[in-house]
């Protein structure tokens, strides 16, 4: 029984010791400060030792001098005494620093997380790849939730053509850019998607007087726009409120409207549909989309993010109402072509009713090239798991047999098995990072 107890004690001690050694892992930024504390403590100890030695040599014989002599271990060799006192000093310093860190960081640390784990993860993500993601809607939010585990250097570039729901009403009432897609991305990139992120996404129910259907985040961004006088500054301030490490940028600051030519089933000619929210409701086949005013200038920060990125991800998201409105900003498409980043297109896993009915993967690619030109991406990511049952009216987007003759294809099981018409954000992010590592080598890990 005693042997078992001793074994458990040594096991626990060994675990604590190994955990303590993690503080010395390269890249944490801790060792330099620990050495500075040790150096300062050494100087303090030298000064105290000189004082005690002076008192010891000049004080007449008293009753307490033998006590000091014994406490200083004078009966041992000097080298051994130095090792003993030095080791105790280092141990006490480490324990003291560890205790201070726990006390200071306790209010900001998630339950069950160790300080060293949180610090190591923060440092690793801070050195993560520069990722630029282009799109909008729920698809982009799902991807961002997965990518934020790998990097803090994420820039989401989103469309500002939304004119439906809360965003459309605020756009019409106050003349601001629609905040809906930006709000979704900020909530997805938040380092703590607990109460604040839920509050940001809260939508007032019907019967709430003038607040019917508005989301709290949209109202906050609108209020900050009025306070700061700048939509982009309002988005940045919202990101700070939500503890967002990356950035969310509009593709353009111009008040643009998305317009489409749609061929309806019962008509030979095409009809013109104005408004992003109206296009899926037309129940026709989209032939062409464009922005009005045409060729708006891009937001300069979005251009800089694309040119500096290590990887650019286009999609997932609604083809005509989330992805193409960004690529129809000419400077955005030109910056993607000019960037030396790895460029990936993430094809949707399922069709969207009223927008991409009966579309295959190559139909998506052809639509993008017809509107924004060729040479936008290096690799197409496509799902190859088509086993789950989809809701009525939605079909799998499958990989065409001859697709690899025109594009570099990477296929994998990318579906969220709880909602198979959507991507699994964690799996999709892992594939993206793996493809980036194949090109650049392993990312820095702590």
C-alpha positions as CSV (number, residue, x, y, z in Angstrom):
1,X,0.0,0.0,0.0
2,X,2.9,2.4,0.9
3,X,4.6,1.6,-2.4
4,X,1.4,2.5,-4.3
5,X,1.1,5.7,-2.4
6,X,4.7,6.6,-3.1
7,X,4.3,5.8,-6.8
8,X,1.2,8.1,-7.0
9,X,3.1,10.9,-5.3
10,X,6.1,10.6,-7.7
11,X,3.7,10.5,-10.6
12,X,1.9,13.6,-9.5
13,X,5.2,15.3,-8.8
14,X,6.6,14.3,-12.1
15,X,3.5,15.7,-13.9
16,X,3.8,19.0,-12.0
17,X,7.5,19.2,-12.8
18,X,7.0,18.6,-16.5
19,X,4.2,21.2,-16.5
20,X,6.5,23.7,-14.9
21,X,9.2,23.1,-17.5
22,X,6.7,24.1,-20.2
23,X,7.3,27.7,-19.1
24,X,10.8,27.4,-20.6
25,X,9.5,26.4,-24.0
26,X,11.0,28.6,-26.7
27,X,8.7,31.3,-28.0
28,X,6.6,31.9,-24.9
29,X,8.4,35.2,-24.2
30,X,8.8,34.2,-20.5
31,X,12.5,33.2,-20.1
32,X,13.9,36.7,-20.8
33,X,11.8,38.1,-18.0
34,X,12.5,35.2,-15.7
35,X,16.3,35.8,-16.2
36,X,15.8,39.5,-15.5
37,X,14.0,38.7,-12.2
38,X,16.8,36.2,-11.3
39,X,19.5,38.8,-12.0
40,X,17.7,41.4,-10.0
41,X,17.2,39.0,-7.1
42,X,20.8,38.0,-7.3
43,X,21.9,41.6,-6.9
44,X,19.5,42.0,-4.0
45,X,20.9,38.9,-2.4
46,X,24.5,40.0,-2.9
47,X,23.7,43.3,-1.2
48,X,21.9,41.6,1.7
49,X,24.8,39.1,2.1
50,X,27.3,42.0,2.3
51,X,25.2,43.6,5.0
52,X,24.8,40.4,7.0
53,X,28.5,39.6,6.7
54,X,29.4,43.1,7.9
55,X,27.1,42.7,10.9
56,X,28.4,39.2,11.6
57,X,32.1,40.4,11.6
58,X,31.6,43.6,13.6
59,X,29.0,42.6,16.2
60,X,30.4,41.6,19.6
61,X,29.7,38.1,20.9
62,X,26.0,37.7,21.6
63,X,23.6,34.8,22.1
64,X,22.1,35.0,18.6
65,X,25.4,34.8,16.6
66,X,25.5,30.9,16.8
67,X,22.0,30.8,15.6
68,X,22.9,32.8,12.5
69,X,26.0,30.6,12.0
70,X,23.9,27.4,12.1
71,X,21.2,28.9,9.8
72,X,23.8,29.8,7.3
73,X,25.0,26.2,7.1
74,X,28.6,27.1,8.0
75,X,29.2,23.5,8.9
76,X,28.9,22.6,5.1
77,X,31.4,23.3,2.3
78,X,30.9,26.7,0.7
79,X,30.1,25.3,-2.8
80,X,27.4,23.1,-1.4
81,X,25.9,26.0,0.6
82,X,25.8,28.1,-2.6
83,X,24.0,25.3,-4.4
84,X,21.4,24.8,-1.7
85,X,20.6,28.5,-1.2
86,X,20.7,29.2,-4.9
87,X,18.3,26.3,-5.7
88,X,15.9,27.3,-3.0
89,X,16.0,30.9,-4.2
90,X,15.2,29.9,-7.8
91,X,12.4,27.6,-6.7
92,X,10.8,30.3,-4.6
93,X,11.1,32.8,-7.4
94,X,9.4,30.5,-9.9
95,X,6.6,29.6,-7.5
96,X,6.1,33.3,-6.7
97,X,5.9,34.3,-10.4
98,X,3.6,31.3,-11.1
99,X,1.3,32.4,-8.2
100,X,1.2,36.0,-9.3
101,X,0.4,35.0,-12.9
102,X,-2.5,32.8,-11.7
103,X,-3.8,35.6,-9.5
104,X,-3.6,38.3,-12.2
105,X,-4.9,36.1,-15.1
106,X,-7.6,34.3,-13.2
107,X,-10.4,36.8,-14.2
108,X,-9.5,36.3,-17.9
109,X,-8.8,32.6,-18.0
110,X,-11.5,30.1,-19.1
111,X,-12.3,27.5,-16.5
112,X,-10.2,24.4,-16.8
113,X,-7.4,26.2,-18.8
114,X,-3.9,26.4,-17.5
115,X,-2.0,29.7,-17.8
116,X,0.8,28.2,-19.7
117,X,-1.6,26.5,-22.2
118,X,-3.4,29.8,-22.8
119,X,-0.1,31.7,-23.3
120,X,1.3,29.0,-25.6
121,X,-1.9,29.0,-27.7
122,X,-1.9,32.8,-27.9
123,X,1.7,32.9,-29.0
124,X,1.2,30.2,-31.6
125,X,-1.8,31.9,-33.1
126,X,0.0,35.2,-33.0
127,X,2.7,33.8,-35.3
128,X,0.1,32.0,-37.5
129,X,-0.2,32.6,-41.2
130,X,-1.7,35.7,-42.7
131,X,-5.1,34.5,-44.0
132,X,-7.5,36.6,-46.1
133,X,-11.0,35.2,-46.5
134,X,-13.5,36.6,-49.0
135,X,-17.2,36.0,-49.0
136,X,-20.2,36.6,-46.7
137,X,-23.2,35.0,-45.1
138,X,-23.1,31.9,-42.8
139,X,-20.6,30.0,-44.9
140,X,-17.8,32.6,-44.1
141,X,-18.7,32.6,-40.4
142,X,-18.4,28.8,-40.2
143,X,-14.9,29.0,-41.8
144,X,-13.7,31.8,-39.5
145,X,-14.7,29.8,-36.4
146,X,-12.4,27.1,-37.6
147,X,-9.5,29.3,-38.8
148,X,-9.2,31.3,-35.6
149,X,-7.7,28.2,-33.8
150,X,-4.7,28.5,-36.2
151,X,-4.0,32.2,-36.5
152,X,-4.8,35.6,-35.1
153,X,-3.7,37.1,-38.5
154,X,-7.1,36.7,-40.2
155,X,-8.7,39.3,-42.4
156,X,-12.3,38.7,-43.5
157,X,-13.3,40.7,-46.6
158,X,-17.1,40.8,-46.9
159,X,-19.7,42.2,-49.2
160,X,-21.7,45.3,-48.5
161,X,-24.4,44.7,-51.0
162,X,-26.9,43.3,-48.5
163,X,-30.3,45.0,-48.5
164,X,-32.6,42.7,-46.7
165,X,-33.7,42.3,-43.1
166,X,-32.2,44.4,-40.3
167,X,-29.3,45.5,-42.5
168,X,-31.5,46.7,-45.3
169,X,-33.7,48.7,-43.0
170,X,-30.7,50.4,-41.3
171,X,-29.2,51.0,-44.7
172,X,-32.3,52.7,-45.9
173,X,-33.0,54.7,-42.7
174,X,-29.5,55.9,-41.8
175,X,-27.6,55.6,-45.1
176,X,-24.9,53.4,-43.6
177,X,-23.3,50.3,-45.2
178,X,-25.2,47.1,-44.3
179,X,-23.6,45.7,-41.1
180,X,-25.2,42.2,-41.2
181,X,-22.4,40.1,-42.7
182,X,-19.7,42.1,-40.9
183,X,-21.6,41.4,-37.6
184,X,-21.7,37.7,-38.3
185,X,-17.9,37.6,-39.0
186,X,-17.1,39.6,-35.9
187,X,-19.1,37.2,-33.7
188,X,-17.4,34.2,-35.3
189,X,-13.9,35.6,-34.8
190,X,-14.5,36.6,-31.2
191,X,-12.0,34.9,-28.8
192,X,-14.9,34.3,-26.4
193,X,-18.1,33.4,-28.1
194,X,-20.0,33.4,-24.7
195,X,-22.3,36.1,-23.5
196,X,-20.9,39.1,-25.4
197,X,-21.0,37.3,-28.8
198,X,-24.5,36.0,-28.1
199,X,-25.6,39.5,-27.2
200,X,-24.1,40.8,-30.4
201,X,-26.1,38.3,-32.4
202,X,-29.3,38.8,-30.4
203,X,-32.3,39.6,-32.6
204,X,-35.2,41.5,-31.2
205,X,-38.5,39.5,-31.6
206,X,-41.6,40.7,-33.4
207,X,-43.7,43.1,-31.3
208,X,-40.7,45.0,-30.0
209,X,-42.0,48.3,-31.4
210,X,-39.5,49.8,-33.8
211,X,-36.9,47.2,-32.9
212,X,-38.7,44.3,-34.7
213,X,-36.2,42.0,-36.4
214,X,-33.2,44.2,-35.7
215,X,-30.1,42.5,-34.2
216,X,-28.3,44.1,-31.3
217,X,-25.0,44.0,-33.2
218,X,-26.4,45.8,-36.2
219,X,-27.7,48.6,-33.9
220,X,-24.4,48.8,-32.1
221,X,-22.4,49.2,-35.3
222,X,-24.9,51.8,-36.5
223,X,-24.6,53.7,-33.2
224,X,-20.7,53.5,-33.3
225,X,-20.8,54.8,-36.9
226,X,-22.7,57.9,-35.8
227,X,-20.4,58.4,-32.8
228,X,-17.1,57.9,-34.6
229,X,-18.2,59.3,-37.9
230,X,-16.7,56.3,-39.8
231,X,-18.2,53.0,-40.6
232,X,-14.7,51.3,-40.7
233,X,-13.8,52.7,-37.3
234,X,-17.2,51.5,-35.9
235,X,-16.3,48.0,-37.1
236,X,-12.9,48.2,-35.5
237,X,-14.4,49.3,-32.2
238,X,-16.9,46.5,-32.3
239,X,-14.1,44.1,-32.8
240,X,-12.3,45.4,-29.7
241,X,-15.5,45.0,-27.7
242,X,-15.7,41.3,-28.8
243,X,-12.0,40.7,-28.3
244,X,-11.5,39.9,-32.0
245,X,-7.8,39.3,-32.8
246,X,-8.3,39.5,-36.6
247,X,-10.0,42.1,-38.8
248,X,-13.3,42.3,-40.7
249,X,-13.2,44.7,-43.7
250,X,-15.7,45.8,-46.3
251,X,-14.7,45.1,-49.8
252,X,-15.7,48.7,-50.7
253,X,-17.0,51.7,-48.8
254,X,-19.3,52.7,-51.6
255,X,-23.1,52.2,-51.2
256,X,-23.5,49.6,-53.9
257,X,-26.6,47.6,-55.0
258,X,-26.5,44.1,-56.5
259,X,-28.5,43.7,-59.7
260,X,-29.2,40.5,-61.7
261,X,-30.6,39.4,-65.0
262,X,-32.8,36.4,-64.2
263,X,-34.5,34.0,-66.7
264,X,-37.8,32.9,-65.2
265,X,-39.1,29.4,-66.1
266,X,-42.3,30.7,-67.8
267,X,-40.6,33.5,-69.8
268,X,-38.3,33.4,-72.7
269,X,-36.8,36.8,-72.1
270,X,-34.9,37.8,-69.0
271,X,-36.1,40.1,-66.2
272,X,-34.0,42.5,-64.1
273,X,-34.0,42.0,-60.4
274,X,-32.5,44.7,-58.1
275,X,-31.4,44.0,-54.6
276,X,-29.3,41.2,-53.1
277,X,-32.3,39.9,-51.0
278,X,-34.6,39.8,-54.0
279,X,-32.4,37.6,-56.3
280,X,-33.0,34.3,-54.5
281,X,-36.7,35.0,-54.3
282,X,-37.1,35.4,-58.1
283,X,-37.2,31.6,-58.6
284,X,-35.3,31.8,-61.9
285,X,-31.9,31.1,-63.3
286,X,-29.4,33.8,-62.7
287,X,-27.7,34.8,-65.9
288,X,-25.6,37.7,-64.9
289,X,-25.0,40.0,-61.8
290,X,-23.3,43.3,-61.5
291,X,-22.9,46.2,-59.0
292,X,-24.5,49.6,-59.3
293,X,-22.6,51.9,-59.4
294,X,-20.3,49.9,-61.6
295,X,-16.6,49.3,-60.7
296,X,-16.6,50.8,-57.2
297,X,-13.1,51.4,-55.7
298,X,-12.0,48.8,-53.2
299,X,-11.3,49.6,-49.5
300,X,-7.5,50.2,-49.4
301,X,-7.0,48.1,-46.3
302,X,-8.6,45.1,-48.0
303,X,-6.2,45.4,-50.9
304,X,-3.2,45.5,-48.6
305,X,-4.5,42.4,-46.7
306,X,-4.8,40.5,-50.0
307,X,-1.3,41.5,-51.2
308,X,0.3,40.6,-47.8
309,X,-1.6,37.3,-47.3
310,X,0.0,33.8,-47.2
311,X,-3.2,32.2,-48.2
312,X,-6.4,33.6,-49.8
313,X,-9.6,31.7,-49.4
314,X,-12.6,32.5,-51.6
315,X,-15.8,31.1,-50.1
316,X,-17.8,29.3,-49.0
317,X,-21.0,31.3,-49.3
318,X,-23.8,32.1,-51.7
319,X,-22.3,32.3,-55.2
320,X,-24.2,35.3,-56.6
321,X,-25.1,37.2,-53.4
322,X,-22.0,36.7,-51.2
323,X,-18.9,35.8,-53.2
324,X,-19.4,37.5,-56.6
325,X,-20.3,41.0,-55.0
326,X,-16.7,41.1,-53.6
327,X,-15.1,39.9,-56.8
328,X,-17.1,42.4,-58.9
329,X,-15.0,45.1,-57.2
330,X,-12.3,45.3,-59.9
331,X,-9.4,46.1,-57.5
332,X,-10.3,43.1,-55.3
333,X,-10.0,40.7,-58.2
334,X,-6.8,42.4,-59.5
335,X,-5.3,42.2,-56.0
336,X,-6.0,38.5,-55.8
337,X,-4.3,37.8,-59.1
338,X,-1.3,40.0,-58.1
339,X,-0.9,38.4,-54.7
340,X,1.8,35.7,-54.2
341,X,-0.5,33.9,-51.7
342,X,-1.8,30.4,-52.1
343,X,-5.3,31.0,-53.6
344,X,-8.1,28.5,-52.7
345,X,-11.7,28.4,-53.8
346,X,-14.0,26.5,-51.5
347,X,-17.0,25.2,-53.4
348,X,-20.3,24.9,-51.5
349,X,-21.3,21.4,-50.5
350,X,-25.0,21.9,-51.6
351,X,-27.1,24.0,-53.9
352,X,-29.0,27.1,-52.7
353,X,-32.6,27.3,-53.5
354,X,-33.4,30.1,-56.0
355,X,-29.8,30.8,-56.7
356,X,-27.8,27.8,-57.7
357,X,-30.4,25.1,-58.3
358,X,-29.0,22.1,-60.3
359,X,-25.4,23.6,-60.2
360,X,-22.4,21.4,-60.2
361,X,-18.9,22.4,-59.1
362,X,-17.9,23.4,-62.6
363,X,-21.0,25.6,-62.9
364,X,-19.8,27.6,-59.9
365,X,-16.3,27.9,-61.3
366,X,-17.7,29.0,-64.7
367,X,-19.9,31.6,-63.1
368,X,-16.9,33.1,-61.2
369,X,-14.7,33.2,-64.3
370,X,-17.5,34.7,-66.5
371,X,-17.9,37.5,-64.0
372,X,-14.4,38.1,-62.6
373,X,-12.1,36.5,-65.1
374,X,-9.6,33.7,-64.9
375,X,-6.6,33.1,-62.7
376,X,-8.2,33.8,-59.3
377,X,-7.3,30.6,-57.6
378,X,-4.7,27.8,-57.6
379,X,-6.8,25.0,-56.0
380,X,-10.5,24.1,-55.7
381,X,-11.6,22.5,-52.5
382,X,-14.6,20.3,-53.0
383,X,-16.6,17.9,-50.8
384,X,-16.7,14.2,-51.7
385,X,-19.1,12.9,-49.1
386,X,-22.6,12.8,-50.5
387,X,-24.2,10.2,-48.3
388,X,-26.3,12.3,-45.9
389,X,-30.0,13.1,-46.6
390,X,-30.5,16.8,-47.6
391,X,-33.7,18.9,-47.1
392,X,-36.2,19.1,-49.9
393,X,-35.1,21.3,-52.8
394,X,-31.4,21.1,-51.9
395,X,-29.0,18.9,-53.8
396,X,-25.3,17.9,-53.5
397,X,-22.8,19.8,-55.5
398,X,-20.7,17.1,-57.1
399,X,-17.4,17.1,-58.7
400,X,-17.6,16.9,-62.5
401,X,-15.7,14.0,-64.1
402,X,-13.4,16.2,-66.3
403,X,-13.0,19.0,-63.8
404,X,-9.4,18.1,-63.0
405,X,-8.5,18.8,-66.6
406,X,-9.0,22.5,-66.0
407,X,-8.5,23.0,-62.3
408,X,-6.3,21.6,-59.5
409,X,-8.9,19.8,-57.3
410,X,-8.6,18.7,-53.7
411,X,-11.5,16.7,-52.4
412,X,-12.3,15.6,-48.9
413,X,-15.2,14.9,-46.5
414,X,-16.0,18.5,-45.6
415,X,-19.6,18.3,-44.5
416,X,-21.0,19.1,-41.1
417,X,-22.8,15.9,-40.2
418,X,-25.3,17.7,-38.1
419,X,-26.2,20.1,-40.9
420,X,-24.9,18.3,-44.1
421,X,-25.8,21.3,-46.4
422,X,-23.0,23.2,-44.6
423,X,-19.3,22.8,-44.2
424,X,-17.6,21.5,-41.1
425,X,-15.6,24.6,-40.2
426,X,-12.9,22.7,-38.2
427,X,-12.3,20.1,-40.9
428,X,-12.3,22.7,-43.7
429,X,-9.8,24.9,-41.7
430,X,-7.5,21.9,-41.1
431,X,-7.5,21.1,-44.9
432,X,-6.6,24.7,-45.7
433,X,-3.7,24.8,-43.2
434,X,-2.5,21.4,-44.4
435,X,-2.4,22.7,-48.0
436,X,-0.6,25.8,-46.9
437,X,2.0,23.7,-45.0
438,X,2.6,21.6,-48.1
439,X,3.6,24.7,-50.0
440,X,5.5,26.6,-47.3
441,X,6.6,24.0,-44.8
442,X,5.3,23.3,-41.2
443,X,4.0,26.4,-39.4
444,X,5.7,27.5,-36.2
445,X,4.4,25.6,-33.2
446,X,5.1,26.1,-29.5
